[in-house]
Amino acid sequence: MRGRRGLAKGRSVVATVGVWVVLGLMLVYVLGPLVFMATASLMPASEVTRIPYRWIPNTFYWQNFWQAIRGNDGRFYFVRNMVNSLFVATAITLTTVVLSTVTGYGLAKFTFRGRKAIMLLIVATMMIPFQVIMIPLYIITTNMGMQNSYAGLIVPFLVNAFGVFLMRQHLLTFPDEILDAARIDGASEVQILWRVVFPSSWPAIATLAVLTFRTQWDNLMWPLLIAQSREMQTIPLYITLFAEEKFTDEGAMMATAVLASLPMVVLFLGLSRYFVGGARLFSAQKG
């Protein structure tokens, strides 16, 4: 018996060590590019391209960040483009969260004819690649006079099918007894949404907010079509143009990437506890 227990304990230790080794390798795989970006942003171009690569800079070359902000032409478009991206991504995130929650609430908690058909149509749109509707959407946007404007960057993405699907799946599990108790107390549907549903749905809302913000923050194709002037461009376009210009060096490019990543990092860290809970909730619902 003791031999069997010792063998089982040994296997358990080996399994635990194996799990930690795999997790460690995954951590290195994920953090390696981020550490490279952060250290390279503090090096001159000659050190960034040196082989073997030195992970600790000899000296901190802070001029890279100044070069990233002022731009190669010295016109400081970085600040304006960063503000544009923040405004556009935040506006789309807020509208997506609100409209998706309202729509998901209606599809989850109200019974009416055609409810399942509407949900199937919404889910079906998730299978259509954006490239298929990009040109028709561009024609509609330009015909409405929204080219090179915030409206053109925001209006086509006010809500998305995934957001409706996520919030509907979450609200299907929301207890009907709580909603009935609120109605008995005289609360309207708007009050129920604002005072009951929204405060109780933070994990799903945070998940949707982080995913939506990231998608719009990284959006390159649509601003490339709509934003014609440098003043209206977003940060992905700034990075693309910065990398294509003649006098750009690798250290300044990494500094630009670091600065452009900061809002996304701050958002994720601020909502991480809700985001992790929402991701687990969504996985359970999908299963």
N, C-alpha and C positions, 0 to 999 in steps of 0.2 A: 504493500500500500504506500509506504513511504517513497519507494522508487517511482511509482506512478505519479504521486503528488509532485515529486521533484522534477520529473519529466514534464508534467503539465505546467509547472511554474517556469521552467526553462523556456518552454515554447511561448509562454505568455510574455516573458522578458524579450525574447527574440522578436516577437510580433510588435511589441511596443517600440523597440529600437528601430525596427523597419519602418513603422509608421512615422516616427520622428525624422528618420533620414529622408523619406519621401517628402514630407512637409518642408524640411529644410531645403531640399533641392528645388521644390516649387517656389519657395520664398526667394531663393537666389534668382530663379528664372524670371520672377515677376519684378523684383526690386533692382536687378542688375541694370536694365536700361535706364531706370529712373536715377540710379546713383551715377551712371555714366553721364546722363544729361546734366545733373547738378554739378558734378566735378568739372566737366568740360566747359560749363558756362563760366568758370573761374580761371580758365587757361587761355593764353594766346593761341592763335591758330597753329603755330609751329608745334606746340605741345600736344594739342588735340590729335594731330595726325601722326604723332611719333609712335613707333613700334619698337619695343613693347609699350603699351599704354601705362602711364603713371596715374594711379587712382587718386593720389594726393598731390595737388598742385604744388609746385615749388614756391610760387608766390600767387596771391589772390589778385587776379586781373579783373578788377571791378569795372574797367572801361567797357567791357562787353555789354553790361547792362545799360550803360549810357548810350552806347551805339545802338542797342536794340530799341531804346525809347526814342531817340532822335531820328533814327532811320538813316539810310545811306545818303539820302538827299537833304537831311537836316531839317525837314519840315514837320517832324513830330506827329506824323499820322498815327503812330501807335496809340497814343492816348485817345484820340477820337475813335479809332476803330475798336479799341477795347470798350469804350463807353457804348458804342453801337451794339457790340456783341452782348454786353451785359443787359442793355435795355431790351433787345429783341428776345434773347433767351429767357429773361425774367418774365416779360409780358406773355410769351407763348406758354411758359410753364404755369403761370397763374391761371390763364384762361383754360388751359387743358385740364388742370386739376379741378377747377370749378365746374366746367361744362361736362367733364367726364363723370364727376360725382353725381351731378344732377341727373344726367342721362342714365347712368348705371342704377341710381336709386329708383327711377321710374320703371326701368326694365326689370328690376329685381323685386320690387314691392307692390307693383300695381298689376292687376290682371285685366287685360283687354285683348280684343281680337287682333291677331297678327303680331303679337309680342315676340313669339319665337321666330317668325319670318324676318322681322326687323333685326333681331339679334344675329341671325344667320347672314343677312346682307352685310351687316357691320363687320362681322368676322371675315366674310368673303373679301372685303376690300383690303384686308391685311395681306392677302396673297398677291396683290397687284404691285409690282415693283414701281418705285417712284419714277424711274426712267420712262415708263409707259405713259404716265400722265403729265410728265414734265413740260413737254411742248404745248399741249392744249392748255395747261394751267398758265404757262407763260403768255400765251396769246390772250387769254381772258384777262390776266392781270394788266397787260399793257393796254388792252382796249378800254379798261376801266381807269386808265390814267394813273396807275399806282407804281409805275416803274421808277426806280431810283428814289424810293421813299420808304419810310418805316412801315407804312401800310402794306406795301408790296412784300416786305420781308416777313411781316407778322400774320396778316389776314389768312393766307393759304394754310397756315398751320395752327389755327386757333384751337382745334381739337383733333384727336386722332383715334382710330379704331381700337388700338391697343389699350389706350386709357379707359375707354368705355368698357371694354372687355374686362380689364383688371378690376375696376371699381364695381362692376356688376357682379363678378365672381365673389368679391369680398362682401358685398352687401347681401348676397343670397344667404350668407351665414349669420347676418345680423338678426338678433332676436326680435320677432314680431311683437312680443309682449311689451317690450320697451316702447316701441312706436305706438302701440295701442294705449299704453298708460299716458303717454304724452298727449295723444288726441283726447283722451278723457279729461285731462287737465285743461283742455281748451287751446292747446297749441296748434297753430296752422302748420301746413306742410313746409312752408318756408322756415318757420321757427324750428320745426323738427330737424330740418336739414342743417340749419346753422348752429343749433344748441345741442343737438343729440348726435346726429350722424357724423358731422365733420370732426368734433372733438374725439369721437370714439374710433375714427378711421385713420389715425395718424400713421400707423405702419404702412398701410396701402398708399396713402397720400404721399408719404415721404418717398416710397419706392417709385411711384409715378413721377414725382417732382425731380428726383435725381436723374432718372432715365431720360425724361423729356429735356431737362436742362443740358445734359451731356450731348444728346442728339443735336440740339440746336446750336450748342457751342461749337461743335465740330462740323456743322453744316457748311460745306464749301460750294456745292454745285448751284444751289438756288441763289445765294448772294452773288455768285459769279454772273448769273443771268440778269439779275434785277439791279444790283448796285453798279451804276455806270461811273460814278465819280469816286475819287479817293476818299472824300469826306463821308460817303455813305457805306463804304466797305466794312466788313467785319474782320475779326482777328484771324480767321483761317486764310482769308485773302491777303491780309498783310504779311503773314508768314510766307505764303507762296511767293509773293512779289519780292519780299526781302531776300529769300533764298535764290531767286533768279537774277538779282541785280549783280552787276559786275564786281563790285568791290566788297561783297559780303565775305566774311571769314567764318570758319566753323565755330569758334568760340562765341561770337556774337549771335550766330544762329541758335546755339544751345541756350544762350541767355534769353533770347526771344521765346523759345519754347518753355523755359522755366516760368517766365512772367505770364505767359498765356495759360499755363496750367494752374496757376494759383487759385483763381475763382472756383474751378472745379474741385480742387483739393479742399478748399475751405467749406464748400457746400457739402461734400461727402462727409467730412469729419463732423460738421455740425448736425447732420441728419443720420449719422452712421447707426446709432442705436435703433432708430425707427426703420432705417433702410434694411438692416439685417433681419429684423423681425418681419418686415413686409415681404422680403424675399422668401423667407421660410413659409410664410402664410401663402404666398402665391404658388410655391412649389407643392404645398399640401393640397391646395384647391385644384391645381392642374392634374395632380395625380388622382 
